[in-house]
Amino acid sequence: SVLHFCDAGLDKLHFKWHGPYEVVEKKSPVKYIIKDALDGQLVEASVQQIIPFYGEEPVYDDDDEMIQSRGEWKSLKHGTFVVFKRHDDVSWDHLHVGEITQAYNSITGAIEILHYVDMGPNDRTWDPAKSMEKRRIFVEYVDPEGNSYTRKRNTTQLIPGSTEFRRKYALQGRESITIIVKNFNRQTGGKIPSDVCMKVKDYLKKNDPAPEPSQAKRPSRSR
């Protein structure tokens, strides 16, 4: 189940969370068809407009790990950047970089992140072998076909119908994430700070499922 962020009835200037809705179709990486649980109405919603719903009240697991995670999420500052791993990623070393555009909401248990990515000199090619210290990250856009691209220094035209890749992430469940590095700022030219790159390398080293002493340093698969 999900909640849908939309206008509040007759007042088109104010928005709030409605639901719950059931996800019935994923049309693209950023577009979903959801169904109202009460009247069965189908609605098209972007990924920025929905968040997971766990019941009328936030469901908290009061073990030490959850308490620590909740405290970390509350410390995330609006407008700063994070490196994170999505729990629905298949690859253990596939990391993401983004800007906190909505701080932690204790009611929904969610944050919103605007994804940034290095899509190469042509703004459309992601190289998973490129090391993090060499990456130059810019806002990730998604065209109507679900393809990602960037606009370095706004030199690339915005494709009609494109949206910034913003996504809500929940503290619990499959839509959750692990924060690797938090509250840093992107440097000039889209560079990631060197101390952030070092922390990412430490994370990858500690979490490699099958480290080999003679294995060459592997690049981060961060986007």
JOBELWO-V971776 format. One record per helix or strand of 2 or more residues. SS is the DSSP state (hx for helix, st for strand). FROM is the first residue (numbers start at 1). LEN is the number of residues. If there is no record, write none. Layout:
BEGIN
ss: [SS/SS]
from: [FROM/FROM]
len: [LEN/LEN]
END
This chain:
BEGIN
ss: [st/st/st/st/hx/st/hx/st/st/st/hx/st/st/st/hx/st/st/st/hx/hx]
from: [2/11/31/42/47/50/64/81/96/110/132/138/141/148/152/163/166/177/188/194]
len: [7/18/6/5/3/3/11/6/10/8/3/2/2/2/3/2/5/8/3/14]
END
